[in-house]
Amino acid sequence: MTQVLEAELRATRAGPHRPEPREGDPGRDAALSTIAMEDPVIAETLQDVFACDGFRVYTNPDVIGCEVAGALKNVMAIAAGMAEGLGTGDNTRAAVITRGLAELTRLGCAMGATR
Protein backbone atom coordinates (compact mmCIF):
# COMPACT_ATOMS: atom_id res chain seq x y z
CA MET A 1 0.00 0.00 0.00
CA THR A 2 2.79 2.42 0.84
CA GLN A 3 4.44 1.92 -2.54
CA VAL A 4 1.16 2.71 -4.32
CA LEU A 5 0.33 5.82 -2.32
CA GLU A 6 3.83 6.98 -1.43
CA ALA A 7 3.18 10.61 -2.29
CA GLU A 8 0.08 10.82 -0.04
CA LEU A 9 0.50 8.14 2.62
CA ARG A 10 3.42 8.18 5.00
CA ALA A 11 1.87 6.43 8.00
CA THR A 12 0.14 3.19 8.84
CA ARG A 13 -1.40 1.55 11.88
CA ALA A 14 -0.97 -2.11 12.80
CA GLY A 15 -1.80 -4.37 15.69
CA PRO A 16 -4.67 -5.92 17.61
CA HIS A 17 -6.59 -2.66 18.01
CA ARG A 18 -9.83 -3.77 19.64
CA PRO A 19 -9.99 -4.66 23.32
CA GLU A 20 -12.46 -7.49 23.89
CA PRO A 21 -14.68 -7.73 26.96
CA ARG A 22 -13.73 -10.60 29.27
CA GLU A 23 -16.35 -13.17 30.17
CA GLY A 24 -17.82 -12.33 33.57
CA ASP A 25 -15.91 -9.05 33.74
CA PRO A 26 -17.36 -5.77 32.51
CA GLY A 27 -13.81 -4.46 31.99
CA ARG A 28 -11.79 -4.94 28.85
CA ASP A 29 -8.60 -6.75 28.00
CA ALA A 30 -5.68 -4.59 27.06
CA ALA A 31 -5.04 -3.91 23.38
CA LEU A 32 -2.25 -2.25 21.49
CA SER A 33 -1.48 -0.64 18.20
CA THR A 34 1.60 0.59 16.39
CA ILE A 35 1.67 3.84 14.46
CA ALA A 36 4.39 3.61 11.85
CA MET A 37 5.52 6.92 10.46
CA GLU A 38 8.80 8.41 9.35
CA ASP A 39 8.17 11.68 11.19
CA PRO A 40 8.72 10.96 14.91
CA VAL A 41 7.13 14.21 16.10
CA ILE A 42 3.80 13.52 14.39
CA ALA A 43 3.96 9.83 15.39
CA GLU A 44 4.43 10.74 19.06
CA THR A 45 1.63 13.29 18.84
CA LEU A 46 -0.70 10.62 17.45
CA GLN A 47 0.51 8.25 20.17
CA ASP A 48 -0.57 10.78 22.81
CA VAL A 49 -3.95 11.32 21.12
CA PHE A 50 -4.91 7.63 20.93
CA ALA A 51 -3.33 6.10 24.06
CA CYS A 52 -5.63 5.51 27.03
CA ASP A 53 -6.19 3.01 29.86
CA GLY A 54 -6.01 -0.47 28.39
CA PHE A 55 -4.84 0.74 24.99
CA ARG A 56 -1.10 1.13 24.45
CA VAL A 57 0.19 2.84 21.31
CA TYR A 58 3.74 2.28 20.08
CA THR A 59 5.57 4.23 17.39
CA ASN A 60 7.90 2.87 14.73
CA PRO A 61 9.62 4.57 11.77
CA ASP A 62 9.39 1.42 9.58
CA VAL A 63 6.15 1.87 7.63
CA ILE A 64 6.72 -1.02 5.20
CA GLY A 65 7.76 -3.39 7.98
CA CYS A 66 4.63 -2.64 10.00
CA GLU A 67 2.40 -3.13 6.97
CA VAL A 68 3.98 -6.48 6.10
CA ALA A 69 4.01 -7.72 9.70
CA GLY A 70 0.46 -6.48 10.30
CA ALA A 71 -0.82 -8.60 7.42
CA LEU A 72 1.32 -11.69 7.83
CA LYS A 73 0.75 -12.08 11.56
CA ASN A 74 -2.75 -13.21 10.64
CA VAL A 75 -1.36 -15.96 8.39
CA MET A 76 0.87 -17.10 11.26
CA ALA A 77 -2.12 -17.14 13.62
CA ILE A 78 -4.07 -19.33 11.19
CA ALA A 79 -1.11 -21.72 10.86
CA ALA A 80 -0.73 -21.94 14.65
CA GLY A 81 -4.46 -22.58 14.98
CA MET A 82 -4.28 -25.32 12.37
CA ALA A 83 -1.41 -26.95 14.26
CA GLU A 84 -3.45 -26.84 17.45
CA GLY A 85 -6.48 -28.24 15.65
CA LEU A 86 -4.37 -31.17 14.48
CA GLY A 87 -3.57 -31.93 18.11
CA THR A 88 0.12 -31.06 17.97
CA GLY A 89 2.01 -30.16 21.12
CA ASP A 90 3.37 -26.86 22.34
CA ASN A 91 6.76 -27.44 20.68
CA THR A 92 5.21 -27.84 17.23
CA ARG A 93 3.12 -24.69 17.60
CA ALA A 94 6.17 -22.80 18.89
CA ALA A 95 8.14 -24.02 15.86
CA VAL A 96 5.40 -22.83 13.49
CA ILE A 97 5.40 -19.39 15.13
CA THR A 98 9.22 -19.16 15.27
CA ARG A 99 9.66 -20.12 11.61
CA GLY A 100 6.79 -17.82 10.66
CA LEU A 101 8.51 -14.88 12.34
CA ALA A 102 11.77 -15.67 10.54
CA GLU A 103 10.04 -15.86 7.16
CA LEU A 104 8.01 -12.73 7.90
CA THR A 105 11.25 -10.88 8.66
CA ARG A 106 12.92 -12.11 5.45
CA LEU A 107 9.96 -11.13 3.30
CA GLY A 108 9.64 -7.75 4.97
CA CYS A 109 13.34 -6.99 4.41
CA ALA A 110 13.06 -8.08 0.77
CA MET A 111 10.14 -5.65 0.39
CA GLY A 112 12.11 -2.72 1.83
CA ALA A 113 11.47 -2.97 5.56
CA THR A 114 14.26 -2.28 8.02
CA ARG A 115 15.38 -4.99 10.37
TIGU-580806 format. One line per field, with one value per atom (N, C-alpha, C): residue number from 1; residue in three letters; atom name; x, y, z. Coordinates in steps of 0.1 Angstrom, whole numbers, plus 5000, padded with zeros to 4 digits. Layout:
# residues N
pos: (NUM, ...)
code: (ALA, ...)
site: (CA, ...)
x: (X, ...)
y: (Y, ...)
z: (Z, ...)
//
This chain:
# residues 115
pos: (1, 1, 1, 2, 2, 2, 3, 3, 3, 4, 4, 4, 5, 5, 5, 6, 6, 6, 7, 7, 7, 8, 8, 8, 9, 9, 9, 10, 10, 10, 11, 11, 11, 12, 12, 12, 13, 13, 13, 14, 14, 14, 15, 15, 15, 16, 16, 16, 17, 17, 17, 18, 18, 18, 19, 19, 19, 20, 20, 20, 21, 21, 21, 22, 22, 22, 23, 23, 23, 24, 24, 24, 25, 25, 25, 26, 26, 26, 27, 27, 27, 28, 28, 28, 29, 29, 29, 30, 30, 30, 31, 31, 31, 32, 32, 32, 33, 33, 33, 34, 34, 34, 35, 35, 35, 36, 36, 36, 37, 37, 37, 38, 38, 38, 39, 39, 39, 40, 40, 40, 41, 41, 41, 42, 42, 42, 43, 43, 43, 44, 44, 44, 45, 45, 45, 46, 46, 46, 47, 47, 47, 48, 48, 48, 49, 49, 49, 50, 50, 50, 51, 51, 51, 52, 52, 52, 53, 53, 53, 54, 54, 54, 55, 55, 55, 56, 56, 56, 57, 57, 57, 58, 58, 58, 59, 59, 59, 60, 60, 60, 61, 61, 61, 62, 62, 62, 63, 63, 63, 64, 64, 64, 65, 65, 65, 66, 66, 66, 67, 67, 67, 68, 68, 68, 69, 69, 69, 70, 70, 70, 71, 71, 71, 72, 72, 72, 73, 73, 73, 74, 74, 74, 75, 75, 75, 76, 76, 76, 77, 77, 77, 78, 78, 78, 79, 79, 79, 80, 80, 80, 81, 81, 81, 82, 82, 82, 83, 83, 83, 84, 84, 84, 85, 85, 85, 86, 86, 86, 87, 87, 87, 88, 88, 88, 89, 89, 89, 90, 90, 90, 91, 91, 91, 92, 92, 92, 93, 93, 93, 94, 94, 94, 95, 95, 95, 96, 96, 96, 97, 97, 97, 98, 98, 98, 99, 99, 99, 100, 100, 100, 101, 101, 101, 102, 102, 102, 103, 103, 103, 104, 104, 104, 105, 105, 105, 106, 106, 106, 107, 107, 107, 108, 108, 108, 109, 109, 109, 110, 110, 110, 111, 111, 111, 112, 112, 112, 113, 113, 113, 114, 114, 114, 115, 115, 115)
code: (MET, MET, MET, THR, THR, THR, GLN, GLN, GLN, VAL, VAL, VAL, LEU, LEU, LEU, GLU, GLU, GLU, ALA, ALA, ALA, GLU, GLU, GLU, LEU, LEU, LEU, ARG, ARG, ARG, ALA, ALA, ALA, THR, THR, THR, ARG, ARG, ARG, ALA, ALA, ALA, GLY, GLY, GLY, PRO, PRO, PRO, HIS, HIS, HIS, ARG, ARG, ARG, PRO, PRO, PRO, GLU, GLU, GLU, PRO, PRO, PRO, ARG, ARG, ARG, GLU, GLU, GLU, GLY, GLY, GLY, ASP, ASP, ASP, PRO, PRO, PRO, GLY, GLY, GLY, ARG, ARG, ARG, ASP, ASP, ASP, ALA, ALA, ALA, ALA, ALA, ALA, LEU, LEU, LEU, SER, SER, SER, THR, THR, THR, ILE, ILE, ILE, ALA, ALA, ALA, MET, MET, MET, GLU, GLU, GLU, ASP, ASP, ASP, PRO, PRO, PRO, VAL, VAL, VAL, ILE, ILE, ILE, ALA, ALA, ALA, GLU, GLU, GLU, THR, THR, THR, LEU, LEU, LEU, GLN, GLN, GLN, ASP, ASP, ASP, VAL, VAL, VAL, PHE, PHE, PHE, ALA, ALA, ALA, CYS, CYS, CYS, ASP, ASP, ASP, GLY, GLY, GLY, PHE, PHE, PHE, ARG, ARG, ARG, VAL, VAL, VAL, TYR, TYR, TYR, THR, THR, THR, ASN, ASN, ASN, PRO, PRO, PRO, ASP, ASP, ASP, VAL, VAL, VAL, ILE, ILE, ILE, GLY, GLY, GLY, CYS, CYS, CYS, GLU, GLU, GLU, VAL, VAL, VAL, ALA, ALA, ALA, GLY, GLY, GLY, ALA, ALA, ALA, LEU, LEU, LEU, LYS, LYS, LYS, ASN, ASN, ASN, VAL, VAL, VAL, MET, MET, MET, ALA, ALA, ALA, ILE, ILE, ILE, ALA, ALA, ALA, ALA, ALA, ALA, GLY, GLY, GLY, MET, MET, MET, ALA, ALA, ALA, GLU, GLU, GLU, GLY, GLY, GLY, LEU, LEU, LEU, GLY, GLY, GLY, THR, THR, THR, GLY, GLY, GLY, ASP, ASP, ASP, ASN, ASN, ASN, THR, THR, THR, ARG, ARG, ARG, ALA, ALA, ALA, ALA, ALA, ALA, VAL, VAL, VAL, ILE, ILE, ILE, THR, THR, THR, ARG, ARG, ARG, GLY, GLY, GLY, LEU, LEU, LEU, ALA, ALA, ALA, GLU, GLU, GLU, LEU, LEU, LEU, THR, THR, THR, ARG, ARG, ARG, LEU, LEU, LEU, GLY, GLY, GLY, CYS, CYS, CYS, ALA, ALA, ALA, MET, MET, MET, GLY, GLY, GLY, ALA, ALA, ALA, THR, THR, THR, ARG, ARG, ARG)
site: (N, CA, C, N, CA, C, N, CA, C, N, CA, C, N, CA, C, N, CA, C, N, CA, C, N, CA, C, N, CA, C, N, CA, C, N, CA, C, N, CA, C, N, CA, C, N, CA, C, N, CA, C, N, CA, C, N, CA, C, N, CA, C, N, CA, C, N, CA, C, N, CA, C, N, CA, C, N, CA, C, N, CA, C, N, CA, C, N, CA, C, N, CA, C, N, CA, C, N, CA, C, N, CA, C, N, CA, C, N, CA, C, N, CA, C, N, CA, C, N, CA, C, N, CA, C, N, CA, C, N, CA, C, N, CA, C, N, CA, C, N, CA, C, N, CA, C, N, CA, C, N, CA, C, N, CA, C, N, CA, C, N, CA, C, N, CA, C, N, CA, C, N, CA, C, N, CA, C, N, CA, C, N, CA, C, N, CA, C, N, CA, C, N, CA, C, N, CA, C, N, CA, C, N, CA, C, N, CA, C, N, CA, C, N, CA, C, N, CA, C, N, CA, C, N, CA, C, N, CA, C, N, CA, C, N, CA, C, N, CA, C, N, CA, C, N, CA, C, N, CA, C, N, CA, C, N, CA, C, N, CA, C, N, CA, C, N, CA, C, N, CA, C, N, CA, C, N, CA, C, N, CA, C, N, CA, C, N, CA, C, N, CA, C, N, CA, C, N, CA, C, N, CA, C, N, CA, C, N, CA, C, N, CA, C, N, CA, C, N, CA, C, N, CA, C, N, CA, C, N, CA, C, N, CA, C, N, CA, C, N, CA, C, N, CA, C, N, CA, C, N, CA, C, N, CA, C, N, CA, C, N, CA, C, N, CA, C, N, CA, C, N, CA, C, N, CA, C, N, CA, C, N, CA, C, N, CA, C, N, CA, C, N, CA, C, N, CA, C, N, CA, C)
x: (5008, 5000, 5009, 5019, 5028, 5034, 5038, 5044, 5034, 5022, 5012, 5008, 5008, 5003, 5015, 5027, 5038, 5037, 5032, 5032, 5022, 5011, 5001, 5002, 5005, 5005, 5019, 5021, 5034, 5032, 5021, 5019, 5010, 5010, 5001, 4999, 4989, 4986, 4985, 4991, 4990, 4989, 4983, 4982, 4968, 4967, 4953, 4947, 4939, 4934, 4922, 4915, 4902, 4902, 4901, 4900, 4887, 4887, 4875, 4871, 4858, 4853, 4856, 4860, 4863, 4850, 4848, 4836, 4835, 4824, 4822, 4828, 4834, 4841, 4837, 4831, 4826, 4838, 4850, 4862, 4866, 4877, 4882, 4896, 4900, 4914, 4922, 4935, 4943, 4945, 4947, 4950, 4961, 4967, 4978, 4977, 4984, 4985, 4999, 5004, 5016, 5013, 5018, 5017, 5030, 5031, 5044, 5044, 5054, 5055, 5070, 5074, 5088, 5090, 5080, 5082, 5079, 5089, 5087, 5079, 5079, 5071, 5056, 5052, 5038, 5034, 5043, 5040, 5037, 5046, 5044, 5032, 5029, 5016, 5004, 5004, 4993, 4993, 5004, 5005, 4998, 5001, 4994, 4979, 4975, 4961, 4953, 4958, 4951, 4953, 4964, 4967, 4957, 4953, 4944, 4945, 4938, 4938, 4934, 4943, 4940, 4943, 4948, 4952, 4965, 4975, 4989, 4992, 4998, 5002, 5017, 5023, 5037, 5040, 5052, 5056, 5067, 5068, 5079, 5081, 5094, 5096, 5095, 5094, 5094, 5080, 5075, 5061, 5060, 5069, 5067, 5067, 5077, 5078, 5065, 5059, 5046, 5035, 5035, 5024, 5025, 5038, 5040, 5037, 5042, 5040, 5025, 5019, 5005, 4996, 4999, 4992, 4996, 5009, 5013, 5012, 5010, 5008, 4995, 4985, 4972, 4975, 4983, 4986, 4993, 5002, 5009, 4999, 4989, 4979, 4970, 4967, 4959, 4967, 4980, 4989, 4990, 4992, 4993, 4980, 4968, 4955, 4953, 4958, 4957, 4965, 4977, 4986, 4979, 4973, 4966, 4954, 4947, 4935, 4939, 4951, 4956, 4961, 4961, 4964, 4979, 4987, 5001, 5004, 5016, 5020, 5025, 5029, 5034, 5046, 5055, 5068, 5065, 5055, 5052, 5046, 5037, 5031, 5042, 5051, 5062, 5071, 5073, 5081, 5075, 5062, 5054, 5055, 5053, 5054, 5068, 5078, 5092, 5096, 5093, 5097, 5089, 5076, 5068, 5074, 5079, 5085, 5098, 5106, 5118, 5114, 5104, 5100, 5094, 5086, 5080, 5091, 5101, 5113, 5120, 5122, 5129, 5121, 5108, 5100, 5099, 5097, 5096, 5109, 5121, 5133, 5135, 5130, 5131, 5121, 5111, 5101, 5105, 5116, 5121, 5120, 5116, 5115, 5129, 5130, 5143, 5142, 5154, 5154, 5155)
y: (4988, 5000, 5013, 5012, 5024, 5027, 5017, 5019, 5026, 5022, 5027, 5042, 5045, 5058, 5066, 5064, 5070, 5085, 5092, 5106, 5111, 5104, 5108, 5102, 5089, 5081, 5079, 5084, 5082, 5076, 5070, 5064, 5052, 5043, 5032, 5028, 5020, 5015, 5000, 4994, 4979, 4974, 4962, 4956, 4952, 4945, 4941, 4953, 4960, 4973, 4973, 4962, 4962, 4954, 4961, 4953, 4946, 4933, 4925, 4924, 4924, 4923, 4908, 4907, 4894, 4888, 4875, 4868, 4870, 4875, 4877, 4889, 4897, 4909, 4921, 4931, 4942, 4950, 4948, 4955, 4950, 4955, 4951, 4946, 4937, 4932, 4944, 4944, 4954, 4952, 4962, 4961, 4970, 4969, 4978, 4980, 4990, 4994, 5000, 4999, 5006, 5016, 5028, 5038, 5039, 5036, 5036, 5048, 5057, 5069, 5074, 5079, 5084, 5096, 5105, 5117, 5114, 5113, 5110, 5119, 5132, 5142, 5140, 5138, 5135, 5122, 5112, 5098, 5099, 5106, 5107, 5116, 5125, 5133, 5124, 5116, 5106, 5096, 5092, 5083, 5089, 5101, 5108, 5109, 5111, 5113, 5100, 5089, 5076, 5068, 5069, 5061, 5064, 5054, 5055, 5042, 5042, 5030, 5018, 5008, 4995, 4995, 5007, 5007, 5014, 5006, 5011, 5014, 5025, 5028, 5030, 5022, 5023, 5031, 5036, 5042, 5035, 5036, 5029, 5036, 5039, 5046, 5037, 5024, 5014, 5012, 5020, 5019, 5006, 5002, 4990, 4978, 4977, 4966, 4964, 4975, 4974, 4969, 4973, 4969, 4954, 4949, 4935, 4927, 4930, 4923, 4923, 4934, 4935, 4926, 4923, 4914, 4899, 4897, 4883, 4877, 4885, 4879, 4871, 4875, 4868, 4854, 4853, 4840, 4831, 4837, 4829, 4824, 4832, 4829, 4817, 4818, 4807, 4794, 4795, 4783, 4777, 4785, 4781, 4774, 4780, 4774, 4761, 4760, 4747, 4736, 4740, 4730, 4726, 4735, 4732, 4723, 4726, 4718, 4703, 4702, 4688, 4681, 4687, 4681, 4680, 4689, 4689, 4695, 4693, 4698, 4713, 4718, 4731, 4734, 4724, 4726, 4728, 4720, 4722, 4735, 4740, 4753, 4764, 4762, 4772, 4772, 4760, 4760, 4767, 4765, 4772, 4787, 4792, 4806, 4811, 4804, 4808, 4809, 4799, 4799, 4810, 4811, 4822, 4836, 4838, 4851, 4853, 4842, 4843, 4846, 4839, 4841, 4855, 4859, 4873, 4883, 4882, 4891, 4891, 4880, 4879, 4886, 4883, 4889, 4904, 4908, 4923, 4930, 4924, 4930, 4930, 4920, 4919, 4930, 4934, 4944, 4958, 4959, 4973, 4977, 4967, 4970, 4971, 4977, 4977, 4966, 4961, 4950, 4955)
z: (5000, 5000, 5000, 5008, 5008, 4995, 4988, 4975, 4965, 4966, 4957, 4960, 4973, 4977, 4983, 4979, 4986, 4987, 4977, 4977, 4988, 4990, 5000, 5013, 5014, 5026, 5032, 5044, 5050, 5064, 5067, 5080, 5078, 5088, 5088, 5103, 5105, 5119, 5118, 5128, 5128, 5142, 5144, 5157, 5160, 5171, 5176, 5183, 5176, 5180, 5190, 5189, 5196, 5209, 5221, 5233, 5234, 5238, 5239, 5253, 5256, 5270, 5274, 5287, 5293, 5298, 5297, 5302, 5317, 5321, 5336, 5341, 5333, 5337, 5328, 5334, 5325, 5320, 5325, 5320, 5306, 5302, 5289, 5290, 5281, 5280, 5274, 5276, 5271, 5256, 5248, 5234, 5231, 5219, 5215, 5200, 5196, 5182, 5180, 5168, 5164, 5153, 5155, 5145, 5138, 5126, 5118, 5110, 5112, 5105, 5105, 5094, 5093, 5102, 5104, 5112, 5127, 5135, 5149, 5157, 5154, 5161, 5159, 5147, 5144, 5150, 5148, 5154, 5169, 5176, 5191, 5194, 5186, 5188, 5187, 5176, 5175, 5186, 5190, 5202, 5214, 5217, 5228, 5226, 5214, 5211, 5214, 5209, 5209, 5222, 5229, 5241, 5252, 5259, 5270, 5279, 5290, 5299, 5290, 5291, 5284, 5269, 5264, 5250, 5249, 5246, 5244, 5230, 5227, 5213, 5212, 5203, 5201, 5188, 5187, 5174, 5168, 5155, 5147, 5134, 5130, 5118, 5105, 5107, 5096, 5091, 5082, 5076, 5069, 5060, 5052, 5061, 5071, 5080, 5088, 5092, 5100, 5091, 5079, 5070, 5067, 5064, 5061, 5073, 5085, 5097, 5101, 5099, 5103, 5095, 5083, 5074, 5077, 5077, 5078, 5092, 5102, 5116, 5116, 5107, 5106, 5100, 5090, 5084, 5094, 5102, 5113, 5123, 5126, 5136, 5131, 5118, 5112, 5112, 5109, 5109, 5123, 5133, 5146, 5151, 5147, 5150, 5143, 5131, 5124, 5131, 5135, 5143, 5155, 5162, 5174, 5171, 5161, 5156, 5153, 5148, 5145, 5157, 5169, 5181, 5184, 5177, 5180, 5193, 5198, 5211, 5211, 5222, 5223, 5215, 5214, 5207, 5192, 5187, 5172, 5170, 5178, 5176, 5178, 5187, 5189, 5177, 5171, 5159, 5147, 5146, 5135, 5137, 5149, 5151, 5149, 5154, 5153, 5138, 5130, 5116, 5109, 5113, 5107, 5109, 5121, 5123, 5115, 5114, 5105, 5091, 5086, 5072, 5070, 5080, 5079, 5078, 5086, 5087, 5073, 5068, 5055, 5044, 5043, 5033, 5035, 5047, 5050, 5045, 5048, 5044, 5029, 5022, 5008, 5002, 5009, 5004, 5008, 5015, 5018, 5033, 5041, 5056, 5062, 5073, 5080, 5091, 5094, 5104, 5118)
//
